[in-house]
Amino acid sequence: MPLEPDRLVAMYRALAGSRLAEEAITDLNKQGVLRGHHSGLGHEAIGVAVGSAVRDDDCVQPSHRSGMMLAHARGGYSLREAVLSQFGKAPSAFGLGEGRPRTLTIVGLVGTWVPMSVGVAMADRLKGKDTVTVTFFGDGAANEGAVHEAMNFAGARRLPIVFLLENNGYAVSMPVSEATAAPDFAARAAGYGMPGVLVDGHDTIAMYEVVEEAIDRARRGQGPTLIEARILRWEAHAHGIADVRDEEELAAARRTDCVRNLRESLLAQGILSEEQAAAIEAECRAEIDAAVEEGRKPGPAPEAPPPLTADEAWRLTYAD
């Protein structure tokens, strides 16, 4: 079903805002103001598409690159919070909290969160819910045994889960071509008894349509889908790690601009005017600039929240 103009404009607002916030966060890391960041520049369309497609009661396990964009597009997570979280002055996009959409936070060991996501999908099925779980991982994690086991189990049980693989071509510095002989990861889905879909991760609308179809399929009880989103990241794997790509590859990545592409498409269709687009961008930029200024202000460190009680930990982990 075609998206209504209001939805498309809302998606552009989330996309443009996410890009501007990510640019600010990435620049602050380059300046040494912040330290330790996996830049999501170039990945915005993936996060915004998923955030726009899921319900609040669906469970999403986001990635370290597109997680902020997803949380912002999903609602309830502002650009101000996205920036201030980097200074330790606001909650993270990956955290749990009362009243926030269901999120399964990422863990440090690559790929190990994917079986956890399968467990959430199975628990929701046993409870009779019509919710869907979406779990993210990259091309490096795709070769982990735990990921294969998780997809095999989900396929065998026809669980309501979508596996979203962000393939940016490199696992830190290892090219995909040196890590696996297969031309694409989506083809692996046949071995798990589920559809495999290859999509351009720079195309926001194509991403949304593929994700929406996979979520609808899972919600109807037809089982999981593996989506491989092909993407080119703009920055190195992480701040402080040398980028192994040559100048031609880096230039190609910068040419694949999901924000520019959606902007031009909406302008051509008459859904968005130049004045509206400029106003959206100015509003987002003002919010981000104010947050950066607030974050950089010296002052006492924010008080650490009190530790969770046993009851709170139980409810945040297991309760409906």
N, C-alpha and C positions, 0 to 999 in steps of 0.2 A: 504494500500500500504506500503510495507516495506521501512523503512528509509534508505536513502543512507549512505554509510560509512562516508562521510564528515559530514553529519548531526549528526550522532551518536557521532563522535569525538567532534563536537562543543557542543553537549549536555553534554558530559563528562567534557569538559573544564568548562562549566557554573556550573555544579554540584560540581566539585572539588573546584573550586574557591569560590563558595557560602559557602561550608562547612568550608573552611579555614578562610574566612572572618567572618563567624558566630562564629567560635571557638574563634577568636581573640576578637570579640566584647563581647562575653559571659565572657571570661577570664578577660577582662578589667573591667567589672562590678563586678566580684568576688573580684578583687583587690581593688575596691573602686575608681578606676580612672574615671569610668563612673557610672551613677546611673539611675536605672529604665529601665529595659529591659525585654521583653518577648522573651526568646531565641527560635530560630527556629531550633535548632539542632534536626535532625531527620525528619524534614518536607521538606528538600531540594528537593526531587524528585517531590513533588506536584508543587512547584513554578516553577521549571525548565520545567516541562512538559507543564504547561499552557503557560508559556512565550514562549515556542518553537512552540506552536500550534496556537496562535492568530496572527492576522494581526495588524499593527500599528493603523489602523482606527477602529478596534474593541475597545470596552470600557471594561476595567477591573477594578473591585473594589477589591483590594487585601486584604489579611489578615495581621495581625500584626506579624504572625510567618513566613509565606513563601513569604511575599511581596517583600523583598529585593531580594530573589532568582529569583522571577518572573521578576522583573525589569531588573536584570542583564542578564537573559537568553533572554529577549525580545529584548535587545540591547539598546545602548545609555545610559547605566548606569554602570559605571565601578566599580571594586572592591575598587579602591581608594576612589571614591565618597561614596560607601557604608560605609566604615570605617570612613571617615572624617565627614559624616553626623551625626555620633554619638557624635562628638565633636562640632557640630554646625558650621562646616567649609565647608560644601557642602550641596546641596539640598537633601531633603529626598526622598526616593524611592516612597513615597506616595503622593508627591506634584504635583501640576499642573505646567505647564510651556510651553512656546512657543516651538514648534518643538519636544516635547516629545510625545511618544505614549499616546493615550487617557487613562486617569486614573480618576476614581471616588474615591476620597480619603475616608478613613475610618473615622467614627465619634465615639465619646466616648460611646454612649448608645447602649448596645449590641443588635444587630439585626435590629436596625432602619435603617441601610444603605441598607438593602435588598429591601424594597419598593422603595427606591431612584433608585436602579439599574433597577428595573422593569420599572420605569418611563423613564429612558434613553432608554431602549429597545423599549418602546412604541413610544417615540419621533422619534427614528431612523426609525421605521416602518412607521410612518406617513409621514416622509420625503422621503420615497421611497428608503432608503438605504438598502444595503445587509449586513450590519454590525451585529455583534453579541456582546452581553454583557455577561461577566462572573462575577459572584458575589460570594464571599467567606463568609463562616460563620462556626462556630464550633458547637459541640454537645450541648453546653449550649444554644447558640442562637437559635438552632433548635426548642426549646420548647417555644420560644417567640411568642406571638400572631401575631405580625407584620410580622414575617417570614411566618407563615401559610397563612395569608391574601395575602401576596405578591405572593406566589407560586400558590395559588388558582386563583388569578386574571390572572397571567401569563399563567396558563394552559387554562383558559376559553378563553383568547384572542389569544392563540397560539403564544405568543411573542418570539422573537429571543433571548433567554437568557439561560444560563447554570448556574444552582445553584450548587456550589461546597462546600460540607460539609466536613470539616476536623475533623474527629472524632478521637481524641486522648484519648478517654476514660474518661476524667475528665473535668468538668466545674469548673476550679480553683481546688477545693478539692472534689467536688461532683462526685462520680462515676456515669457513665451512667446507671448502673444497678439500682441505687436508684432514678434516675430522670425520667425514662420511662420504661414501661413494655415491649415494643417492642424489639425484638432481633436485629433489625437493622432499621436505618432511611430510607434507600432506599425504603423500602416497602411502605412508606407513599406516594410515588409518584403516586401510582394508584389512590388515592383519589383526586389528582389534574389533572388527565388525562394526565400524562406524563410518560415517561420511568424512572425507577429508577435503577441505576447501582451501585453495590458494587465492590470496587476495592482495591487492596493492595497499600496503599499510599507509600510503600517503594520501589515499582517496577517502576522505571522511565519510561520504555518503555510501560508497561501496562497502566500506568497513561496517557502517551501521546496518546496512541491509543484510550482510552475511551474518553478523552477530545476532540481529533480531530473528532471522530465520532459524538459527541454531538454538536460540533460547526458546522460541515457540515450539520447535520440534521436541526439545527436552521436556518442556512443560506439558506437552501432549502425551508424554510417556513413551516416546519413540527412541529415547536413549541419547548418548553423547555425540558430540561432533568435535573433530580436531580442525581448528582454523590456523593456517600458517599465514601470518601477515608479513609480507616482505617489506623491509624498511631499510633506510640508510641513516645511521645516526650521524649527527653533525659534529660531535665532539669525540674525544678519545673515550676509552672505556670508562675511565674515572679520572677525576682531577689528580694530577701528580703521576699519572701513568702515561708513558710516551705512546703516541699514536703511530702505529706501524703502516698506516695507509699512505700512499703517495699523493702528490698534489692533485693529480687527475681524479683520483677517487674522492678526495675531500671536496673538490669543486663539484663533482657529480652529486654528492650528497646535498650540498647547499642549493643545487638547482631543483631538487625535489621538495618543494615547499608546500606543505599541506594547507597552511593558512592562506597563502597567496592563491592557491588553486580554488579553494572554497569561496574566497572573496570574489574572485573573477567570475566564477560560475553564478553566484547569487546576483552579482551586478548585471551579468548578461541576461539573466532571466527576469530582471526587473523586480526581484524580491527584496533587494537591498540597494539603496542609493549610496553614492559616494559620501554624501553628507551624513547618512546614518552610520556607515562604516567608520568614518572618521570620528564621529561622536562616541561610538562604542569603544574604539581604541583609546581615545583621550580619557574616557571615564576609567577604563581599566588601568591605564598608565598612571593616572593620578592616585588611584588606590594603592598601586604597587610602590610608587615613589614615596608616599606617606608612610607605608609600612617599612620600607628600607630605612627611612629617616628615624622612625621609631625604634627599629631594631638596633641601629648603630648608636643610639644614645647610651652613654655610660650610666650605670646605676647598679644597685644590688641585684644579684641573681634572683630570678623568680623562686618563690618558695616551692619546694618539691611537694607534690600532692601526697597526702597521707597514704600509707600502704593500704592495699585492698584488704578488707576483712575476708574471712573464709567464705562468708555468705555472698559477698560481692563477686569474688573470684569464681565461685560456683555458678552464679547467675549469668555473668558475662561469658562464661565458657559453655554452659550447657542449657541454660533456660531458653524458653521461647522468646 
